[in-house]
Amino acid sequence: MELQILNGTLIFNSRSQQTLQLKNDRLSLDEIKKKVDELALKINAPDNLLPGYGQLKYEAHPYIEMDNRGLMYFVISERGEVNERKKTDQLDDLLYWIFADVTFSMACDFELKNRIEDKDSRRLIFEKQEELLGILSNTWPQIENKEHKNILKNNPFDDLAGVRATYCGELRKKGYSESEITKLAYDRYPAN
């Protein structure tokens, strides 16, 4: 999505050619919500995955804040503690953060309904998330792909993890000790 300002109007150069009026060179929370809702419709995102605006909607659920300078914040808090707070003056950054979160949840639901027993669940999750982001923006899938690659550097795919976990459960029911279970499971289903 390309953004530009023309005569005080923020123009989104995208498939829908949406425009939002700037007020004192700032968007309002209502205008941000309108844009988020429009994008959410494109991917059929459930309302419960969308952020709150100005205040906490549910515990550990994202919400959007703005300060008096027009900076936008993507916030996740739980039990009164802020777990994550990202700040930007770029609407595209904020929208990416919102929809990276939304599409991750949607991709997890998709994977659960389409699970492949001998494949690392993240393969399907990452692929679906990038696909959904690609419906919303030409650049967001590449950004998310870099995030996925960073995750995989430290935690590579393990296609047999699910099968191994099922086997571990069977061994536990038979009364094997945890050390025996680990050895037997990795002997039978080695990590990639």
Residue, then its C-alpha position, 0 to 999 in steps of 0.5 A: m500500500e502506497l501512501q501520499i498526502l495531497n492537499g491535506t488528504l491522505i491517499f491510499n494507493s491501493r485496489s480500493q483507492q481509499t482516502l481519509q481526511l487528515k485533521n491537523d495532519r493527524l488521523s483520528l481513531d475513528e478514521i483508523k478504525k474505518k480503514v482497519d474495518e475495510l481491510a478486515l472485510k477483504i480477508n473476512a477477519p472475525d470482529n473478535l480479532l480486531p483491536g480496540y481503539g483508545q482503550l483495552k477491549y479484552e485482556a491481552h487483546p491489542y488496542i490502538e492509542m494516539d497521543n496529542r502529537g499524532l503518534m499511533y501506538f499498537v498496545i497489548s496489556e494484561r492485568g494492568e501491565v503493558n506487554e507490548r507497545k509499538k509506536t509509529d507515525q506511519l499508518d502503514d506500519l500500524l496497519y501492518w502490526i494490526f494485521a500481522d496479529v489478526t492474520f496470525s490468529m486466522a492462520c492458526d485457526f486454518e492450520l488447526k482445521n487442516r492439520i497435517e500430522d507429519k508436518d510442522s504446524r508452522r509451515l501451514i501457519f506461515e504460508k497462510q498468514e503470508e497469503l492473507l497479508g498479500i490480499l491486503s498489501n503487496t509489501w506485508p508478505q515480504i515483511e512477515n516472511k523475514e519475521h518467519k525466517n528469523i524465527l526459523k533461524n533459532n527454531p527450525f521446522d520439526d516436521l515430526a514434532g506432532v507425531r513424536a508428541t503423540y508417541c510420547g503420550e502413548l509411552r506415558k500411558k504405558g508408565y515409562s519415565e520421562s527420560e525413557i520417553t524422550k530417548l524412545a521418541y527421538d530414536r523413533y522420530p528424530a528431529n530434522 
